[in-house]
Amino acid sequence: MKKTLYVVATPIGNLDDLSQRALDTLKKVNFILAEDTRHSQKLLNNFGINTPCLSLHKFNEKERLEKVKELLDQDLSLAIISDAGTPAISDPGAIVVDYSLNNHIQVTPIPGPSALTTLLSGSGIQGGPVTFIGFLPYKKTEKQNLFLTMGSFMEPPHTLAFFESPQRILGTLEMLCELMPEATVVIGRELTKIHEEIIKFKAKDYPKDIKEKGEFTVMLMFDKKYNNNNKVSDFDPNTGEPRKVASILANYLKIKQKDAYKLLIKLKEENNKE
């Protein structure tokens, strides 16, 4: 195969979801860059794929780029895979893809399974934009500020999509119940697997007995725009607090912090006019 970087989607649970195109690509490339080589080797062994693997995870991605450059300079073809689903979406890979594009190296995505689109297609959402923010922050205050900030800027109908860990899912649902009880929530757990669940409910009616096991994908459909009565729009621009909120907003909207800060200042000014 000619020098190309393939971004290959792998199953998020059901092995039958690996496409024939993905299978052929993984067999033909010179090297596979895998998030966890031990985990991926099980998948590769199942399909009789003997292509050598190199680790590419969040802790070594920048260092691994030097090896990737070396391989591409030899006109070799590479494939990136994550532990499950589509790489570079809340998973490693973006740095290598960015390098390849900037150096005129062909990048070819091999589409396939994604927890985000899987739940979106089974959520019953009927219009309006969807904003995906990846994994939520760990800290409760940062999470709360994120929800309220996004709620302040989103004009309904608008859906916020994110990933959450099984250890924190109940705490997040409880928070949504307090902040925006009438908002609609759709949860996908163990998508494409044997114990797959898709549950839809009002935030105030969140299931207290949800199984805290497996990966969670969540769709939050705002019932209204949140502005005057939330903590985010009630900040003092002369304190450090808005800059903290701006940092969170910038991170999840993929914009510069100064631009996020300007948005918050604008929100404050608009609220003062009301």
C-alpha contacts under 8 A as a table, 3 or more apart, distances in Angstrom:
res1	aa1	res2	aa2	distance
1	M	4	T	7.79
1	M	28	K	6.86
1	M	29	V	6.54
1	M	76	L	7.62
1	M	77	S	6.26
2	K	75	D	6.79
2	K	76	L	6.77
2	K	77	S	6.17
3	K	72	L	6.57
3	K	75	D	4.75
3	K	76	L	4.97
3	K	77	S	4.57
3	K	78	L	7.71
3	K	105	I	7.33
3	K	106	Q	7.28
4	T	76	L	7.34
4	T	77	S	4.84
4	T	78	L	6.33
4	T	105	I	6.37
4	T	106	Q	4.97
4	T	107	V	5.91
4	T	108	T	7.09
5	L	77	S	6.05
5	L	78	L	4.96
5	L	79	A	5.71
5	L	80	I	7.51
5	L	97	V	7.51
5	L	100	S	7.34
5	L	105	I	7.34
5	L	106	Q	6.22
5	L	107	V	4.80
5	L	108	T	6.19
6	Y	25	T	7.89
6	Y	77	S	7.82
6	Y	78	L	6.11
6	Y	79	A	4.45
6	Y	80	I	6.20
6	Y	107	V	5.88
6	Y	108	T	4.77
6	Y	109	P	5.57
6	Y	110	I	6.75
7	V	79	A	5.80
7	V	80	I	4.99
7	V	81	I	6.65
7	V	86	T	7.72
7	V	87	P	6.54
7	V	107	V	7.39
7	V	108	T	6.21
7	V	109	P	4.50
7	V	110	I	5.80
8	V	22	A	6.19
8	V	79	A	6.46
8	V	80	I	5.91
8	V	81	I	5.49
8	V	86	T	6.66
8	V	87	P	6.93
8	V	109	P	6.11
8	V	110	I	4.72
8	V	111	P	6.59
8	V	112	G	7.69
9	A	18	L	7.71
9	A	22	A	7.23
9	A	81	I	6.45
9	A	82	S	7.65
9	A	84	A	7.52
9	A	85	G	5.19
9	A	86	T	4.23
9	A	87	P	6.43
9	A	110	I	6.16
9	A	111	P	5.63
9	A	112	G	4.95
9	A	113	P	5.99
9	A	114	S	7.64
10	T	17	D	7.53
10	T	18	L	5.71
10	T	22	A	7.71
10	T	81	I	6.83
10	T	82	S	7.36
10	T	83	D	7.78
10	T	84	A	5.60
10	T	85	G	4.98
10	T	86	T	6.55
10	T	112	G	6.71
10	T	113	P	6.29
11	P	14	N	5.81
11	P	15	L	5.56
11	P	16	D	7.59
11	P	17	D	5.46
11	P	18	L	5.61
11	P	84	A	5.63
11	P	85	G	5.54
11	P	112	G	7.72
11	P	113	P	5.69
12	I	15	L	7.94
12	I	84	A	4.58
12	I	85	G	5.00
12	I	113	P	6.37
12	I	114	S	6.99
12	I	115	A	7.06
12	I	191	L	7.25
12	I	192	T	6.89
12	I	193	K	7.98
13	G	84	A	7.50
13	G	190	E	7.52
13	G	191	L	6.99
13	G	192	T	5.49
13	G	193	K	5.04
14	N	17	D	5.78
14	N	192	T	5.60
14	N	193	K	5.75
15	L	18	L	5.93
16	D	19	S	7.79
17	D	112	G	7.54
17	D	113	P	6.85
18	L	22	A	6.51
18	L	23	L	6.83
18	L	112	G	7.23
18	L	113	P	7.83
19	S	22	A	5.15
19	S	23	L	6.23
19	S	112	G	6.99
20	Q	23	L	4.96
20	Q	24	D	6.11
21	R	24	D	5.19
21	R	25	T	6.13
21	R	110	I	7.30
22	A	25	T	5.10
22	A	26	L	6.16
22	A	110	I	6.20
23	L	26	L	5.35
23	L	27	K	6.38
23	L	47	F	7.79
24	D	27	K	5.24
24	D	28	K	6.29
25	T	28	K	5.20
25	T	29	V	6.12
25	T	79	A	7.75
26	L	29	V	5.78
26	L	32	I	7.12
26	L	49	I	7.05
26	L	51	T	7.06
26	L	79	A	6.76
27	K	49	I	5.55
27	K	50	N	7.01
27	K	51	T	6.11
28	K	51	T	7.67
29	V	32	I	7.18
29	V	51	T	7.19
29	V	76	L	7.76
29	V	77	S	5.16
29	V	78	L	5.57
29	V	79	A	6.57
30	N	51	T	6.61
30	N	52	P	7.31
30	N	76	L	6.09
30	N	77	S	5.39
30	N	78	L	5.96
31	F	51	T	6.04
31	F	52	P	5.35
31	F	53	C	5.73
31	F	54	L	7.18
31	F	77	S	6.86
31	F	78	L	5.06
31	F	79	A	6.51
32	I	51	T	6.72
32	I	52	P	6.30
32	I	53	C	4.67
32	I	54	L	6.19
32	I	78	L	5.76
32	I	79	A	4.77
32	I	80	I	5.89
32	I	81	I	7.23
33	L	53	C	5.81
33	L	54	L	4.92
33	L	55	S	5.67
33	L	56	L	5.57
33	L	78	L	7.12
33	L	79	A	5.95
33	L	80	I	4.68
33	L	81	I	6.24
34	A	37	T	5.43
34	A	40	S	6.59
34	A	53	C	6.48
34	A	54	L	6.09
34	A	55	S	5.02
34	A	56	L	5.42
34	A	57	H	7.45
34	A	80	I	6.10
34	A	81	I	5.09
34	A	82	S	5.81
34	A	83	D	7.37
35	E	40	S	7.74
35	E	55	S	5.72
35	E	56	L	4.91
35	E	57	H	4.69
35	E	81	I	6.63
35	E	82	S	4.89
35	E	83	D	5.83
35	E	92	P	6.92
36	D	39	H	5.35
36	D	40	S	6.09
36	D	55	S	6.12
36	D	56	L	7.39
36	D	57	H	7.04
36	D	82	S	7.45
36	D	83	D	6.37
37	T	40	S	5.06
37	T	41	Q	5.80
37	T	53	C	6.54
37	T	54	L	6.88
37	T	55	S	5.77
38	R	41	Q	5.21
38	R	42	K	6.98
39	H	42	K	5.78
39	H	43	L	7.33
39	H	83	D	6.71
40	S	43	L	5.21
40	S	44	L	6.24
40	S	82	S	7.96
40	S	83	D	6.38
41	Q	44	L	4.93
41	Q	45	N	5.84
42	K	45	N	5.20
42	K	46	N	6.20
43	L	46	N	5.18
43	L	47	F	6.71
44	L	47	F	5.36
44	L	48	G	6.08
44	L	49	I	4.89
44	L	50	N	7.15
45	N	48	G	4.90
45	N	49	I	5.86
45	N	50	N	7.40
46	N	49	I	7.72
56	L	60	N	6.27
56	L	61	E	5.49
56	L	64	R	6.61
56	L	92	P	6.87
56	L	93	G	7.47
57	H	60	N	5.62
57	H	61	E	5.57
57	H	91	D	7.95
57	H	92	P	5.54
57	H	93	G	7.98
58	K	61	E	5.51
58	K	91	D	7.59
58	K	92	P	5.58
59	F	62	K	7.97
60	N	63	E	5.26
60	N	64	R	5.81
61	E	64	R	5.07
61	E	65	L	6.27
61	E	92	P	7.03
61	E	93	G	7.54
61	E	95	I	7.22
61	E	96	V	7.94
62	K	65	L	5.33
62	K	66	E	7.74
62	K	95	I	7.29
63	E	66	E	6.08
63	E	67	K	7.78
64	R	67	K	5.32
64	R	68	V	6.34
65	L	68	V	4.88
65	L	69	K	6.12
65	L	95	I	7.72
65	L	96	V	6.36
66	E	69	K	5.14
66	E	70	E	6.34
67	K	70	E	5.00
67	K	71	L	6.30
68	V	71	L	5.16
68	V	72	L	6.14
68	V	96	V	7.62
69	K	72	L	5.16
69	K	73	D	5.98
70	E	73	D	5.13
70	E	74	Q	6.60
71	L	74	Q	5.19
71	L	75	D	6.85
71	L	76	L	5.78
72	L	75	D	4.99
72	L	76	L	5.28
72	L	77	S	6.97
72	L	78	L	7.94
73	D	76	L	7.43
80	I	87	P	6.85
80	I	93	G	6.78
81	I	84	A	7.75
81	I	86	T	7.34
81	I	87	P	5.69
82	S	85	G	6.64
82	S	86	T	6.79
82	S	87	P	5.12
82	S	88	A	8.00
82	S	91	D	6.65
82	S	92	P	7.17
84	A	87	P	7.94
85	G	112	G	7.29
85	G	113	P	5.06
85	G	114	S	4.77
85	G	115	A	6.79
86	T	89	I	6.40
86	T	111	P	7.32
86	T	112	G	6.89
86	T	113	P	6.40
86	T	114	S	5.60
87	P	90	S	7.74
87	P	91	D	5.63
87	P	92	P	6.47
87	P	93	G	6.09
88	A	91	D	4.71
88	A	92	P	5.10
88	A	93	G	4.60
88	A	94	A	4.98
89	I	92	P	7.64
89	I	134	G	7.55
90	S	134	G	5.57
90	S	135	F	7.14
92	P	95	I	7.69
93	G	96	V	5.49
93	G	97	V	6.24
94	A	97	V	5.03
94	A	98	D	5.93
95	I	98	D	5.12
95	I	99	Y	6.19
96	V	99	Y	5.11
96	V	100	S	6.19
97	V	100	S	5.14
97	V	101	L	6.25
97	V	107	V	7.03
98	D	101	L	5.30
98	D	102	N	6.12
99	Y	102	N	5.20
99	Y	103	N	6.19
100	S	103	N	5.20
100	S	104	H	6.21
100	S	105	I	4.84
100	S	106	Q	6.97
100	S	107	V	6.86
101	L	104	H	5.17
101	L	105	I	5.70
101	L	106	Q	6.92
101	L	107	V	6.79
102	N	105	I	7.64
113	P	117	T	7.96
113	P	118	T	7.33
114	S	117	T	5.58
114	S	118	T	5.95
115	A	118	T	5.01
115	A	119	L	6.14
115	A	191	L	6.84
115	A	217	T	6.75
116	L	119	L	5.60
116	L	120	L	6.14
116	L	161	A	7.58
116	L	217	T	6.83
117	T	120	L	4.81
117	T	121	S	5.99
118	T	121	S	5.47
118	T	122	G	6.59
118	T	191	L	7.51
119	L	122	G	5.02
119	L	123	S	5.84
119	L	187	I	7.86
119	L	188	G	6.03
119	L	191	L	7.70
119	L	198	I	7.75
119	L	217	T	7.13
119	L	218	V	7.98
120	L	123	S	5.16
120	L	124	G	7.61
120	L	125	I	7.26
120	L	219	M	7.63
121	S	124	G	7.09
122	G	198	I	7.69
123	S	186	V	6.26
123	S	198	I	7.83
123	S	200	K	7.66
123	S	219	M	7.77
127	G	157	P	7.18
128	G	156	P	7.41
128	G	157	P	5.11
128	G	158	H	5.21
128	G	159	T	7.29
129	P	157	P	7.38
129	P	158	H	5.27
129	P	159	T	6.41
130	V	158	H	6.00
130	V	159	T	4.68
130	V	160	L	5.89
130	V	161	A	6.89
131	T	158	H	7.82
131	T	159	T	6.22
131	T	160	L	4.97
131	T	161	A	5.95
132	F	160	L	6.02
132	F	161	A	4.59
132	F	162	F	5.81
133	I	136	L	7.42
133	I	160	L	7.49
133	I	161	A	6.39
133	I	162	F	5.45
133	I	252	Y	5.32
133	I	253	L	7.12
134	G	161	A	7.53
134	G	162	F	4.93
134	G	163	F	5.61
134	G	252	Y	7.68
135	F	162	F	5.76
135	F	163	F	4.63
135	F	164	E	5.89
136	L	143	K	6.56
136	L	162	F	6.76
136	L	163	F	6.61
136	L	164	E	6.30
137	P	140	K	7.87
137	P	142	E	6.35
137	P	143	K	5.70
138	Y	142	E	7.51
138	Y	143	K	7.08
139	K	142	E	5.36
139	K	143	K	6.19
140	K	143	K	5.09
140	K	144	Q	6.09
141	T	144	Q	5.07
141	T	145	N	6.09
142	E	145	N	5.14
142	E	146	L	6.06
142	E	245	V	7.49
142	E	248	I	7.08
143	K	146	L	5.06
143	K	147	F	6.35
144	Q	147	F	5.30
144	Q	148	L	6.28
144	Q	175	M	7.39
145	N	148	L	5.20
145	N	149	T	5.82
145	N	231	K	7.53
145	N	232	V	6.23
145	N	245	V	6.59
146	L	149	T	5.12
146	L	150	M	6.07
146	L	245	V	7.58
146	L	248	I	6.77
146	L	249	L	6.59
147	F	150	M	5.35
147	F	151	G	5.99
148	L	151	G	4.88
148	L	152	S	6.05
148	L	179	L	7.90
148	L	226	Y	6.79
148	L	230	N	6.64
148	L	231	K	7.57
148	L	232	V	6.38
149	T	152	S	5.08
149	T	153	F	6.64
149	T	232	V	6.08
149	T	233	S	7.88
149	T	249	L	7.35
150	M	153	F	5.39
150	M	154	M	5.99
150	M	249	L	7.99
151	G	154	M	5.35
151	G	222	F	7.04
151	G	224	K	7.95
151	G	225	K	5.76
151	G	226	Y	5.10
151	G	227	N	7.53
152	S	225	K	5.73
152	S	226	Y	4.60
152	S	227	N	4.93
152	S	233	S	7.88
152	S	267	L	8.00
153	F	225	K	7.33
153	F	226	Y	7.89
154	M	158	H	6.24
154	M	225	K	6.40
155	E	158	H	6.24
155	E	224	K	7.39
155	E	225	K	5.90
156	P	222	F	6.07
156	P	223	D	6.51
156	P	224	K	5.74
156	P	225	K	6.46
157	P	221	M	7.14
157	P	222	F	6.56
157	P	223	D	7.19
157	P	224	K	7.83
158	H	221	M	5.97
158	H	222	F	5.97
159	T	219	M	6.39
159	T	220	L	5.44
159	T	221	M	4.37
159	T	222	F	6.28
160	L	219	M	5.75
160	L	220	L	4.99
160	L	221	M	6.41
160	L	222	F	7.85
161	A	217	T	7.44
161	A	218	V	5.63
161	A	219	M	4.52
161	A	220	L	6.25
162	F	217	T	5.99
162	F	218	V	5.40
162	F	219	M	6.73
163	F	215	E	7.80
163	F	216	F	5.82
163	F	217	T	4.65
163	F	218	V	6.12
164	E	168	R	6.79
164	E	169	I	6.01
164	E	215	E	7.24
164	E	216	F	5.36
164	E	217	T	6.42
164	E	218	V	7.37
165	S	168	R	5.48
165	S	169	I	6.01
165	S	214	G	7.90
165	S	215	E	6.28
165	S	216	F	6.25
166	P	169	I	5.30
166	P	170	L	7.92
166	P	212	E	4.65
166	P	213	K	5.27
166	P	214	G	6.23
166	P	215	E	6.49
166	P	216	F	6.70
167	Q	170	L	7.63
167	Q	212	E	6.35
167	Q	213	K	7.92
168	R	171	G	5.39
168	R	172	T	6.26
169	I	172	T	5.13
169	I	173	L	6.23
169	I	212	E	7.21
169	I	216	F	7.66
170	L	173	L	5.10
170	L	174	E	6.12
170	L	208	K	7.31
170	L	210	I	7.71
170	L	212	E	7.80
171	G	174	E	5.10
171	G	175	M	6.23
172	T	175	M	5.05
172	T	176	L	6.30
173	L	176	L	5.08
173	L	177	C	6.16
173	L	203	A	6.88
173	L	206	Y	6.45
174	E	177	C	5.02
174	E	178	E	6.48
174	E	203	A	7.99
174	E	206	Y	7.52
175	M	178	E	5.19
175	M	179	L	6.14
176	L	179	L	5.05
176	L	180	M	5.56
176	L	181	P	6.50
176	L	203	A	5.87
176	L	204	K	7.71
177	C	180	M	5.80
177	C	181	P	4.49
177	C	182	E	7.98
177	C	203	A	4.67
177	C	204	K	4.51
177	C	205	D	7.57
177	C	206	Y	7.29
178	E	181	P	6.02
178	E	204	K	7.47
180	M	183	A	5.66
180	M	203	A	6.87
180	M	204	K	7.87
181	P	202	K	6.64
181	P	203	A	4.76
181	P	204	K	4.39
181	P	205	D	7.98
182	E	202	K	5.63
182	E	203	A	5.98
182	E	204	K	6.46
182	E	223	D	6.40
183	A	202	K	5.69
183	A	203	A	5.62
183	A	220	L	6.97
183	A	221	M	5.84
183	A	222	F	5.12
183	A	223	D	4.89
183	A	224	K	7.95
184	T	200	K	7.21
184	T	201	F	5.79
184	T	202	K	4.55
184	T	203	A	5.99
184	T	220	L	6.02
184	T	221	M	5.08
184	T	222	F	6.79
184	T	223	D	7.14
185	V	200	K	5.72
185	V	201	F	5.49
185	V	202	K	5.96
185	V	203	A	6.07
185	V	218	V	7.07
185	V	219	M	5.67
185	V	220	L	4.72
185	V	221	M	6.19
186	V	198	I	6.94
186	V	199	I	5.59
186	V	200	K	4.36
186	V	201	F	6.61
186	V	218	V	5.76
186	V	219	M	5.02
186	V	220	L	6.65
187	I	197	E	7.75
187	I	198	I	5.56
187	I	199	I	5.23
187	I	200	K	6.51
187	I	216	F	6.79
187	I	217	T	5.89
187	I	218	V	4.66
187	I	219	M	6.49
188	G	191	L	6.17
188	G	196	E	7.47
188	G	197	E	5.71
188	G	198	I	4.55
188	G	199	I	6.70
188	G	216	F	5.71
188	G	217	T	5.10
188	G	218	V	6.32
189	R	196	E	5.76
189	R	197	E	5.16
189	R	198	I	6.54
189	R	214	G	6.30
189	R	215	E	5.73
189	R	216	F	4.82
189	R	217	T	6.61
190	E	193	K	5.48
190	E	194	I	7.71
190	E	195	H	6.21
190	E	196	E	4.69
190	E	197	E	6.63
190	E	214	G	5.51
190	E	215	E	5.78
190	E	216	F	7.11
191	L	195	H	7.96
191	L	196	E	4.95
191	L	197	E	6.87
192	T	196	E	6.04
193	K	196	E	5.29
201	F	205	D	6.26
201	F	206	Y	6.38
202	K	205	D	5.28
202	K	206	Y	6.59
203	A	206	Y	5.35
207	P	210	I	5.66
222	F	225	K	7.21
226	Y	229	N	7.07
226	Y	230	N	6.88
227	N	230	N	6.02
227	N	233	S	6.29
227	N	271	N	7.33
228	N	233	S	6.43
228	N	234	D	7.44
228	N	271	N	6.21
229	N	233	S	7.75
229	N	234	D	7.89
230	N	233	S	6.01
230	N	234	D	6.66
231	K	234	D	5.10
231	K	235	F	6.93
232	V	235	F	6.15
232	V	242	P	7.83
232	V	245	V	7.65
233	S	264	L	7.29
233	S	267	L	6.48
233	S	268	K	5.51
233	S	271	N	7.40
234	D	268	K	7.10
235	F	241	E	7.19
235	F	242	P	6.46
235	F	268	K	7.63
236	D	239	T	5.70
236	D	241	E	7.66
236	D	242	P	7.31
237	P	240	G	7.66
237	P	241	E	7.95
237	P	242	P	6.37
237	P	265	I	7.13
239	T	242	P	6.98
240	G	243	R	5.51
240	G	244	K	6.65
241	E	244	K	5.15
241	E	245	V	6.51
242	P	245	V	4.99
242	P	246	A	5.93
242	P	261	Y	7.15
242	P	264	L	7.42
243	R	246	A	4.78
243	R	247	S	6.07
243	R	261	Y	6.45
244	K	247	S	5.17
244	K	248	I	6.64
245	V	248	I	5.20
245	V	249	L	6.21
246	A	249	L	4.99
246	A	250	A	5.89
246	A	257	Q	5.91
246	A	258	K	7.68
246	A	260	A	5.14
246	A	261	Y	4.96
246	A	264	L	7.16
247	S	250	A	5.17
247	S	251	N	6.20
247	S	257	Q	5.55
247	S	260	A	7.40
247	S	261	Y	7.97
248	I	251	N	5.23
248	I	252	Y	6.50
249	L	252	Y	5.41
249	L	253	L	5.98
249	L	257	Q	7.74
249	L	260	A	6.19
250	A	253	L	5.23
250	A	254	K	5.59
250	A	255	I	4.92
250	A	256	K	5.72
250	A	257	Q	5.02
250	A	259	D	7.64
250	A	260	A	5.37
251	N	254	K	5.28
251	N	255	I	6.85
251	N	257	Q	7.80
252	Y	255	I	7.94
255	I	259	D	6.71
255	I	260	A	6.85
256	K	259	D	5.31
256	K	260	A	6.45
257	Q	260	A	4.99
257	Q	261	Y	6.09
258	K	261	Y	4.98
258	K	262	K	6.25
259	D	262	K	5.06
259	D	263	L	6.40
260	A	263	L	5.11
260	A	264	L	6.46
261	Y	264	L	5.13
261	Y	265	I	6.26
262	K	265	I	5.07
262	K	266	K	6.09
263	L	266	K	5.08
263	L	267	L	6.22
264	L	267	L	5.01
264	L	268	K	6.27
265	I	268	K	5.05
265	I	269	E	6.28
266	K	269	E	5.11
266	K	270	E	6.20
267	L	270	E	5.14
267	L	271	N	6.16
268	K	271	N	5.18
268	K	272	N	6.28
269	E	272	N	5.15
269	E	273	K	6.56
270	E	273	K	5.28
270	E	274	E	6.82
271	N	274	E	5.35
